[in-house]
């Protein structure tokens, strides 16, 4: 049976990689700031290290955000935590680096669930190797976090494996699943029921020239009990427009502003 605790109360504010506006993304520091701020969900990303530990990080490599280089998956976790995860963070275009050499490290999913024990997480499985599915489930089970985690991935194989092995853990739908539904919606041939599981869309406002989020899309998908999360929105006027259109959640690099907007619209 699917556990829908993640959706109760309905999450409105999804902090993209934590409080990534003020702290190095996907670090404990960014997560703890987001928790203190009162976000509903923290969105994050995970890879599987060489020694099969679920490690939080967005990129395939270390190069963009640390003083290291190379693929996450080519390092054991003891090597990964030696890199400076605050090395390149800057608020002024590279003039200063306030978190460099301050002890900001990569963290594991286990550490995030432990240090943020009441926080909901949306976790994107980046590693394509299906071993990440088993290790992810182990960590979630060990922390009894089934009701506060939603799993996402651009790799459909990962989601299919999660749904089979752990049907009580919520998953979003990925691109290969969204496109046929979007096409049917635009053609007016959506079935009355979308799937045996509750559909959670995590989508941009538009994909290329195709508008995804429209009043009709929201109305039709809500009629079929779907949840609509939109990413990544940092403009206040756009936040207001989308919430008034009826979207359920907004993923953002600026959670403080989404909290303000959601509160002003009496959504929280």
Phi and psi in degrees as GROMACS dihedral restraints (atoms count N, CA, C in turn):
[ dihedral_restraints ]
;  ai    aj    ak    al  type     phi  dphi    fc
    3     4     5     6     1   -76.0    20    10
    4     5     6     7     1   134.4    20    10
    6     7     8     9     1   -93.5    20    10
    7     8     9    10     1   115.8    20    10
    9    10    11    12     1  -102.9    20    10
   10    11    12    13     1    22.0    20    10
   12    13    14    15     1   -58.1    20    10
   13    14    15    16     1   -30.7    20    10
   15    16    17    18     1   -57.0    20    10
   16    17    18    19     1   -29.4    20    10
   18    19    20    21     1   -94.7    20    10
   19    20    21    22     1     2.9    20    10
   21    22    23    24     1  -125.0    20    10
   22    23    24    25     1   116.1    20    10
   24    25    26    27     1   -70.7    20    10
   25    26    27    28     1   163.2    20    10
   27    28    29    30     1   -56.5    20    10
   28    29    30    31     1   123.2    20    10
   30    31    32    33     1   -70.8    20    10
   31    32    33    34     1   129.0    20    10
   33    34    35    36     1  -106.0    20    10
   34    35    36    37     1   -36.8    20    10
   36    37    38    39     1  -113.7    20    10
   37    38    39    40     1   114.9    20    10
   39    40    41    42     1  -115.3    20    10
   40    41    42    43     1   113.4    20    10
   42    43    44    45     1   -82.9    20    10
   43    44    45    46     1   111.7    20    10
   45    46    47    48     1   -69.4    20    10
   46    47    48    49     1   108.3    20    10
   48    49    50    51     1    62.2    20    10
   49    50    51    52     1    30.6    20    10
   51    52    53    54     1    83.8    20    10
   52    53    54    55     1  -157.8    20    10
   54    55    56    57     1   -81.3    20    10
   55    56    57    58     1    71.1    20    10
   57    58    59    60     1   -76.2    20    10
   58    59    60    61     1    -7.0    20    10
   60    61    62    63     1   -74.9    20    10
   61    62    63    64     1   -31.1    20    10
   63    64    65    66     1  -114.4    20    10
   64    65    66    67     1   -13.9    20    10
   66    67    68    69     1  -138.0    20    10
   67    68    69    70     1   156.9    20    10
   69    70    71    72     1   -54.7    20    10
   70    71    72    73     1   129.9    20    10
   72    73    74    75     1   -59.2    20    10
   73    74    75    76     1   147.0    20    10
   75    76    77    78     1    59.6    20    10
   76    77    78    79     1    31.9    20    10
   78    79    80    81     1  -116.1    20    10
   79    80    81    82     1   162.5    20    10
   81    82    83    84     1   -58.2    20    10
   82    83    84    85     1   -37.6    20    10
   84    85    86    87     1   -59.7    20    10
   85    86    87    88     1   -43.7    20    10
   87    88    89    90     1   -67.6    20    10
   88    89    90    91     1   -36.1    20    10
   90    91    92    93     1   -69.2    20    10
   91    92    93    94     1   -46.6    20    10
   93    94    95    96     1   -63.9    20    10
   94    95    96    97     1   -35.3    20    10
   96    97    98    99     1   -65.4    20    10
   97    98    99   100     1   -41.1    20    10
   99   100   101   102     1   -65.2    20    10
  100   101   102   103     1   -40.2    20    10
  102   103   104   105     1   -61.5    20    10
  103   104   105   106     1   -47.8    20    10
  105   106   107   108     1   -60.3    20    10
  106   107   108   109     1   -35.2    20    10
  108   109   110   111     1   -69.1    20    10
  109   110   111   112     1   -27.5    20    10
  111   112   113   114     1    96.0    20    10
  112   113   114   115     1    31.9    20    10
  114   115   116   117     1   -68.8    20    10
  115   116   117   118     1   159.5    20    10
  117   118   119   120     1   -81.4    20    10
  118   119   120   121     1   -42.4    20    10
  120   121   122   123     1  -140.2    20    10
  121   122   123   124     1   143.3    20    10
  123   124   125   126     1  -104.3    20    10
  124   125   126   127     1   124.2    20    10
  126   127   128   129     1   -89.7    20    10
  127   128   129   130     1   133.7    20    10
  129   130   131   132     1  -148.5    20    10
  130   131   132   133     1   175.5    20    10
  132   133   134   135     1  -133.0    20    10
  133   134   135   136     1   147.9    20    10
  135   136   137   138     1  -135.5    20    10
  136   137   138   139     1   147.8    20    10
  138   139   140   141     1  -122.7    20    10
  139   140   141   142     1   165.6    20    10
  141   142   143   144     1  -102.9    20    10
  142   143   144   145     1   122.1    20    10
  144   145   146   147     1   -70.3    20    10
  145   146   147   148     1   171.4    20    10
  147   148   149   150     1   -60.0    20    10
  148   149   150   151     1   -29.4    20    10
  150   151   152   153     1  -101.7    20    10
  151   152   153   154     1    26.4    20    10
  153   154   155   156     1    64.8    20    10
  154   155   156   157     1    38.0    20    10
  156   157   158   159     1  -104.6    20    10
  157   158   159   160     1   136.9    20    10
  159   160   161   162     1   -79.8    20    10
  160   161   162   163     1   109.0    20    10
  162   163   164   165     1  -109.6    20    10
  163   164   165   166     1   135.8    20    10
  165   166   167   168     1   -81.9    20    10
  166   167   168   169     1   122.4    20    10
  168   169   170   171     1  -175.4    20    10
  169   170   171   172     1   147.1    20    10
  171   172   173   174     1   -87.1    20    10
  172   173   174   175     1   -56.9    20    10
  174   175   176   177     1   -70.5    20    10
  175   176   177   178     1   159.0    20    10
  177   178   179   180     1   -69.0    20    10
  178   179   180   181     1   -28.0    20    10
  180   181   182   183     1  -119.5    20    10
  181   182   183   184     1   171.4    20    10
  183   184   185   186     1   -87.6    20    10
  184   185   186   187     1   -11.6    20    10
  186   187   188   189     1   -60.7    20    10
  187   188   189   190     1   -41.5    20    10
  189   190   191   192     1   -69.4    20    10
  190   191   192   193     1   -37.1    20    10
  192   193   194   195     1  -119.6    20    10
  193   194   195   196     1     4.7    20    10
  195   196   197   198     1  -131.9    20    10
  196   197   198   199     1  -179.3    20    10
  198   199   200   201     1   -91.1    20    10
  199   200   201   202     1    11.1    20    10
  201   202   203   204     1  -112.0    20    10
  202   203   204   205     1  -174.4    20    10
  204   205   206   207     1  -150.4    20    10
  205   206   207   208     1   167.6    20    10
  207   208   209   210     1    99.9    20    10
  208   209   210   211     1   168.9    20    10
  210   211   212   213     1   -75.9    20    10
  211   212   213   214     1   141.4    20    10
  213   214   215   216     1   -54.7    20    10
  214   215   216   217     1   -43.5    20    10
  216   217   218   219     1   -74.0    20    10
  217   218   219   220     1    -5.5    20    10
  219   220   221   222     1   -97.5    20    10
  220   221   222   223     1     3.2    20    10
  222   223   224   225     1  -120.3    20    10
  223   224   225   226     1   144.8    20    10
  225   226   227   228     1   -78.9    20    10
  226   227   228   229     1   160.8    20    10
  228   229   230   231     1   -63.1    20    10
  229   230   231   232     1   -33.5    20    10
  231   232   233   234     1   -63.8    20    10
  232   233   234   235     1   -29.3    20    10
  234   235   236   237     1   -76.2    20    10
  235   236   237   238     1   -40.6    20    10
  237   238   239   240     1   -62.3    20    10
  238   239   240   241     1   -39.0    20    10
  240   241   242   243     1   -76.3    20    10
  241   242   243   244     1    -2.5    20    10
  243   244   245   246     1   -86.1    20    10
  244   245   246   247     1   -14.7    20    10
  246   247   248   249     1   -80.3    20    10
  247   248   249   250     1   153.3    20    10
  249   250   251   252     1   -89.4    20    10
  250   251   252   253     1   104.4    20    10
  252   253   254   255     1   -79.5    20    10
  253   254   255   256     1    -3.9    20    10
  255   256   257   258     1  -106.1    20    10
  256   257   258   259     1     9.2    20    10
  258   259   260   261     1   -61.5    20    10
  259   260   261   262     1   -41.8    20    10
  261   262   263   264     1  -104.3    20    10
  262   263   264   265     1    -1.4    20    10
  264   265   266   267     1   -65.9    20    10
  265   266   267   268     1   130.5    20    10
  267   268   269   270     1  -148.8    20    10
  268   269   270   271     1   140.4    20    10
  270   271   272   273     1   -99.4    20    10
  271   272   273   274     1    -5.6    20    10
  273   274   275   276     1  -126.9    20    10
  274   275   276   277     1    34.9    20    10
  276   277   278   279     1    71.7    20    10
  277   278   279   280     1    24.7    20    10
  279   280   281   282     1    96.9    20    10
  280   281   282   283     1     7.6    20    10
  282   283   284   285     1   -75.4    20    10
  283   284   285   286     1   -38.5    20    10
  285   286   287   288     1  -134.8    20    10
  286   287   288   289     1   156.4    20    10
  288   289   290   291     1  -131.6    20    10
  289   290   291   292     1    84.4    20    10
  291   292   293   294     1   -65.7    20    10
  292   293   294   295     1   -18.3    20    10
  294   295   296   297     1  -108.2    20    10
  295   296   297   298     1     3.9    20    10
  297   298   299   300     1   -67.8    20    10
  298   299   300   301     1   132.6    20    10
  300   301   302   303     1    60.4    20    10
  301   302   303   304     1    31.6    20    10
  303   304   305   306     1  -107.9    20    10
  304   305   306   307     1     9.6    20    10
  306   307   308   309     1    83.4    20    10
  307   308   309   310     1    17.6    20    10
  309   310   311   312     1   -78.7    20    10
  310   311   312   313     1   122.9    20    10
  312   313   314   315     1  -121.1    20    10
  313   314   315   316     1   161.1    20    10
  315   316   317   318     1   -64.5    20    10
  316   317   318   319     1   150.4    20    10
  318   319   320   321     1  -127.8    20    10
  319   320   321   322     1   169.0    20    10
  321   322   323   324     1  -100.3    20    10
  322   323   324   325     1   162.9    20    10
  324   325   326   327     1   -61.9    20    10
  325   326   327   328     1   -38.1    20    10
  327   328   329   330     1   -59.7    20    10
  328   329   330   331     1   -41.9    20    10
  330   331   332   333     1   -64.9    20    10
  331   332   333   334     1   -41.5    20    10
  333   334   335   336     1   -64.1    20    10
  334   335   336   337     1   -44.3    20    10
  336   337   338   339     1   -67.3    20    10
  337   338   339   340     1   -31.2    20    10
  339   340   341   342     1   -73.8    20    10
  340   341   342   343     1   -45.9    20    10
  342   343   344   345     1   -80.9    20    10
  343   344   345   346     1   -14.6    20    10
  345   346   347   348     1  -126.1    20    10
  346   347   348   349     1    67.0    20    10
  348   349   350   351     1   -67.4    20    10
  349   350   351   352     1   -18.0    20    10
  351   352   353   354     1  -114.2    20    10
  352   353   354   355     1     9.1    20    10
  354   355   356   357     1   -92.9    20    10
  355   356   357   358     1   138.0    20    10
  357   358   359   360     1   -82.3    20    10
  358   359   360   361     1   141.6    20    10
  360   361   362   363     1  -127.0    20    10
  361   362   363   364     1   138.0    20    10
  363   364   365   366     1  -106.2    20    10
  364   365   366   367     1   114.1    20    10
  366   367   368   369     1  -113.4    20    10
  367   368   369   370     1   118.7    20    10
  369   370   371   372     1   -94.8    20    10
  370   371   372   373     1   117.3    20    10
  372   373   374   375     1   -81.6    20    10
  373   374   375   376     1   109.0    20    10
  375   376   377   378     1   -86.4    20    10
  376   377   378   379     1   -33.5    20    10
  378   379   380   381     1   -68.6    20    10
  379   380   381   382     1   134.5    20    10
  381   382   383   384     1   -82.7    20    10
  382   383   384   385     1   -24.1    20    10
  384   385   386   387     1   -61.7    20    10
  385   386   387   388     1   127.1    20    10
  387   388   389   390     1   -65.3    20    10
  388   389   390   391     1   -10.1    20    10
  390   391   392   393     1   -60.1    20    10
  391   392   393   394     1   -27.7    20    10
  393   394   395   396     1   -64.6    20    10
  394   395   396   397     1   -29.5    20    10
  396   397   398   399     1   -63.6    20    10
  397   398   399   400     1   -48.9    20    10
  399   400   401   402     1   -62.0    20    10
  400   401   402   403     1   -43.4    20    10
  402   403   404   405     1   -68.9    20    10
  403   404   405   406     1   -37.2    20    10
  405   406   407   408     1   -61.4    20    10
  406   407   408   409     1   -47.3    20    10
  408   409   410   411     1   -61.3    20    10
  409   410   411   412     1   -41.2    20    10
  411   412   413   414     1   -58.7    20    10
  412   413   414   415     1   -44.8    20    10
  414   415   416   417     1   -65.9    20    10
  415   416   417   418     1   -45.1    20    10
  417   418   419   420     1   -61.4    20    10
  418   419   420   421     1   -45.0    20    10
  420   421   422   423     1   -64.0    20    10
  421   422   423   424     1   -42.1    20    10
  423   424   425   426     1   -61.1    20    10
  424   425   426   427     1   -26.5    20    10
  426   427   428   429     1  -105.7    20    10
  427   428   429   430     1     9.5    20    10
  429   430   431   432     1    49.0    20    10
  430   431   432   433     1    43.8    20    10
  432   433   434   435     1  -102.5    20    10
  433   434   435   436     1    17.2    20    10
  435   436   437   438     1   -58.0    20    10
  436   437   438   439     1   -31.6    20    10
  438   439   440   441     1   -90.5    20    10
  439   440   441   442     1     2.1    20    10
  441   442   443   444     1  -129.6    20    10
  442   443   444   445     1    18.9    20    10
  444   445   446   447     1  -131.4    20    10
  445   446   447   448     1   135.7    20    10
  447   448   449   450     1  -120.9    20    10
  448   449   450   451     1   134.6    20    10
  450   451   452   453     1  -100.4    20    10
  451   452   453   454     1   133.2    20    10
  453   454   455   456     1  -126.1    20    10
  454   455   456   457     1   161.8    20    10
  456   457   458   459     1  -172.9    20    10
  457   458   459   460     1   147.1    20    10
  459   460   461   462     1   -83.9    20    10
  460   461   462   463     1    -6.5    20    10
  462   463   464   465     1   -98.6    20    10
  463   464   465   466     1   106.1    20    10
  465   466   467   468     1   -57.5    20    10
  466   467   468   469     1   -34.2    20    10
  468   469   470   471     1   -59.3    20    10
  469   470   471   472     1   -37.6    20    10
  471   472   473   474     1   -62.6    20    10
  472   473   474   475     1   -45.4    20    10
  474   475   476   477     1   -67.3    20    10
  475   476   477   478     1   -41.1    20    10
  477   478   479   480     1   -61.8    20    10
  478   479   480   481     1   -38.9    20    10
  480   481   482   483     1   -68.0    20    10
  481   482   483   484     1   -41.0    20    10
  483   484   485   486     1   -61.7    20    10
  484   485   486   487     1   -47.0    20    10
  486   487   488   489     1   -62.0    20    10
  487   488   489   490     1   -33.0    20    10
  489   490   491   492     1   -78.1    20    10
  490   491   492   493     1   -46.5    20    10
  492   493   494   495     1   -80.2    20    10
  493   494   495   496     1   -30.1    20    10
  495   496   497   498     1  -140.3    20    10
  496   497   498   499     1    71.7    20    10
  498   499   500   501     1   -64.2    20    10
  499   500   501   502     1   -12.3    20    10
  501   502   503   504     1   -85.5    20    10
  502   503   504   505     1    -5.6    20    10
  504   505   506   507     1   -97.8    20    10
  505   506   507   508     1   125.3    20    10
  507   508   509   510     1   -64.7    20    10
  508   509   510   511     1   146.0    20    10
  510   511   512   513     1  -132.4    20    10
  511   512   513   514     1   151.1    20    10
  513   514   515   516     1   -87.5    20    10
  514   515   516   517     1   176.4    20    10
  516   517   518   519     1   -99.6    20    10
  517   518   519   520     1   146.4    20    10
  519   520   521   522     1  -100.5    20    10
  520   521   522   523     1   177.3    20    10
  522   523   524   525     1   -53.4    20    10
  523   524   525   526     1   -44.3    20    10
  525   526   527   528     1   -63.5    20    10
  526   527   528   529     1   -23.0    20    10
  528   529   530   531     1   -92.4    20    10
  529   530   531   532     1   -30.7    20    10
  531   532   533   534     1   -70.8    20    10
  532   533   534   535     1   -44.2    20    10
  534   535   536   537     1   -57.7    20    10
  535   536   537   538     1   -46.6    20    10
  537   538   539   540     1   -62.7    20    10
  538   539   540   541     1   -37.3    20    10
  540   541   542   543     1   -67.6    20    10
  541   542   543   544     1   -39.9    20    10
  543   544   545   546     1   -63.9    20    10
  544   545   546   547     1   -42.1    20    10
  546   547   548   549     1   -63.4    20    10
  547   548   549   550     1   -44.8    20    10
  549   550   551   552     1   -64.5    20    10
  550   551   552   553     1   -37.1    20    10
  552   553   554   555     1   -63.7    20    10
  553   554   555   556     1   -44.1    20    10
  555   556   557   558     1   -69.8    20    10
  556   557   558   559     1   -26.9    20    10
  558   559   560   561     1   -87.7    20    10
  559   560   561   562     1    -7.3    20    10
  561   562   563   564     1    74.7    20    10
  562   563   564   565     1    28.6    20    10
  564   565   566   567     1  -123.4    20    10
  565   566   567   568     1    28.3    20    10
  567   568   569   570     1   -65.2    20    10
  568   569   570   571     1   136.9    20    10
  570   571   572   573     1   -68.5    20    10
  571   572   573   574     1   160.2    20    10
  573   574   575   576     1   -66.8    20    10
  574   575   576   577     1   -28.9    20    10
  576   577   578   579     1  -122.6    20    10
  577   578   579   580     1   131.0    20    10
  579   580   581   582     1   -82.1    20    10
  580   581   582   583     1   -39.7    20    10
  582   583   584   585     1  -166.2    20    10
  583   584   585   586     1   172.7    20    10
  585   586   587   588     1   -74.8    20    10
  586   587   588   589     1   -23.1    20    10
  588   589   590   591     1  -102.6    20    10
  589   590   591   592     1   155.9    20    10
  591   592   593   594     1   -69.3    20    10
  592   593   594   595     1   130.6    20    10
  594   595   596   597     1   -82.8    20    10
  595   596   597   598     1   129.7    20    10
  597   598   599   600     1  -118.3    20    10
  598   599   600   601     1   109.5    20    10
  600   601   602   603     1   -85.2    20    10
  601   602   603   604     1   133.2    20    10
  603   604   605   606     1  -126.9    20    10
  604   605   606   607     1    98.5    20    10
  606   607   608   609     1  -138.8    20    10
  607   608   609   610     1   157.9    20    10
  609   610   611   612     1   -81.5    20    10
  610   611   612   613     1   167.2    20    10
  612   613   614   615     1   -62.1    20    10
  613   614   615   616     1   -37.8    20    10
  615   616   617   618     1  -144.6    20    10
  616   617   618   619     1   152.4    20    10
  618   619   620   621     1  -122.2    20    10
  619   620   621   622     1   101.1    20    10
  621   622   623   624     1    65.0    20    10
  622   623   624   625     1  -126.5    20    10
  624   625   626   627     1   -88.4    20    10
  625   626   627   628     1    -3.3    20    10
  627   628   629   630     1   -91.7    20    10
  628   629   630   631     1   121.1    20    10
  630   631   632   633     1   -78.6    20    10
  631   632   633   634     1   122.9    20    10
  633   634   635   636     1   -91.6    20    10
  634   635   636   637     1   -55.1    20    10
  636   637   638   639     1   -88.1    20    10
  637   638   639   640     1   107.1    20    10
  639   640   641   642     1  -131.8    20    10
  640   641   642   643     1   161.1    20    10
  642   643   644   645     1   -55.0    20    10
  643   644   645   646     1   -38.3    20    10
  645   646   647   648     1   -67.5    20    10
  646   647   648   649     1   -42.0    20    10
  648   649   650   651     1   -59.0    20    10
  649   650   651   652     1   -48.2    20    10
  651   652   653   654     1   -60.6    20    10
  652   653   654   655     1   -46.8    20    10
  654   655   656   657     1   -62.7    20    10
  655   656   657   658     1   -46.4    20    10
  657   658   659   660     1   -67.2    20    10
  658   659   660   661     1   -40.1    20    10
  660   661   662   663     1   -75.1    20    10
  661   662   663   664     1   -36.3    20    10
  663   664   665   666     1   -65.5    20    10
  664   665   666   667     1   -34.7    20    10
  666   667   668   669     1   -61.5    20    10
  667   668   669   670     1   -25.0    20    10
  669   670   671   672     1  -103.5    20    10
  670   671   672   673     1    19.5    20    10
  672   673   674   675     1    67.6    20    10
  673   674   675   676     1    24.7    20    10
  675   676   677   678     1   -84.0    20    10
  676   677   678   679     1   156.7    20    10
  678   679   680   681     1  -107.3    20    10
  679   680   681   682     1   136.6    20    10
  681   682   683   684     1  -120.3    20    10
  682   683   684   685     1   110.8    20    10
  684   685   686   687     1  -109.5    20    10
  685   686   687   688     1   131.6    20    10
  687   688   689   690     1  -115.2    20    10
  688   689   690   691     1   136.5    20    10
  690   691   692   693     1  -128.5    20    10
  691   692   693   694     1   164.8    20    10
  693   694   695   696     1  -103.1    20    10
  694   695   696   697     1   114.6    20    10
  696   697   698   699     1  -106.8    20    10
  697   698   699   700     1   120.5    20    10
  699   700   701   702     1  -120.7    20    10
  700   701   702   703     1    -2.7    20    10
  702   703   704   705     1   -96.9    20    10
  703   704   705   706     1   127.0    20    10
  705   706   707   708     1   -61.2    20    10
  706   707   708   709     1   -42.8    20    10
  708   709   710   711     1   -62.9    20    10
  709   710   711   712     1   -36.7    20    10
  711   712   713   714     1   -69.4    20    10
  712   713   714   715     1   -36.8    20    10
  714   715   716   717     1   -58.9    20    10
  715   716   717   718     1   -47.1    20    10
  717   718   719   720     1   -61.0    20    10
  718   719   720   721     1   -46.6    20    10
  720   721   722   723     1   -59.7    20    10
  721   722   723   724     1   -44.8    20    10
  723   724   725   726     1   -69.3    20    10
  724   725   726   727     1   -43.4    20    10
  726   727   728   729     1   -62.5    20    10
  727   728   729   730     1   -40.7    20    10
  729   730   731   732     1   -67.4    20    10
  730   731   732   733     1   -27.5    20    10
  732   733   734   735     1   -71.5    20    10
  733   734   735   736     1   -23.9    20    10
  735   736   737   738     1   115.6    20    10
  736   737   738   739     1     6.0    20    10
  738   739   740   741     1   -63.3    20    10
  739   740   741   742     1   150.0    20    10
  741   742   743   744     1   -81.9    20    10
  742   743   744   745     1   -43.4    20    10
  744   745   746   747     1  -138.0    20    10
  745   746   747   748     1   149.6    20    10
  747   748   749   750     1  -123.3    20    10
  748   749   750   751     1   125.1    20    10
  750   751   752   753     1   -91.7    20    10
  751   752   753   754     1   134.8    20    10
  753   754   755   756     1  -152.4    20    10
  754   755   756   757     1   155.6    20    10
  756   757   758   759     1   -86.6    20    10
  757   758   759   760     1    -7.7    20    10
  759   760   761   762     1  -125.0    20    10
  760   761   762   763     1    67.5    20    10
  762   763   764   765     1   -60.9    20    10
  763   764   765   766     1   -29.8    20    10
  765   766   767   768     1   -58.6    20    10
  766   767   768   769     1   -40.7    20    10
  768   769   770   771     1   -71.3    20    10
  769   770   771   772     1   -39.1    20    10
  771   772   773   774     1   -65.2    20    10
  772   773   774   775     1   -38.2    20    10
  774   775   776   777     1   -58.8    20    10
  775   776   777   778     1   -45.7    20    10
  777   778   779   780     1   -60.7    20    10
  778   779   780   781     1   -47.0    20    10
  780   781   782   783     1   -64.7    20    10
  781   782   783   784     1   -46.0    20    10
  783   784   785   786     1   -62.3    20    10
  784   785   786   787     1   -39.5    20    10
  786   787   788   789     1   -66.3    20    10
  787   788   789   790     1   -42.7    20    10
  789   790   791   792     1   -64.7    20    10
  790   791   792   793     1   -28.6    20    10
  792   793   794   795     1   -92.7    20    10
  793   794   795   796     1     7.3    20    10
  795   796   797   798     1    57.3    20    10
  796   797   798   799     1    40.3    20    10
  798   799   800   801     1   -95.3    20    10
  799   800   801   802     1    -9.9    20    10
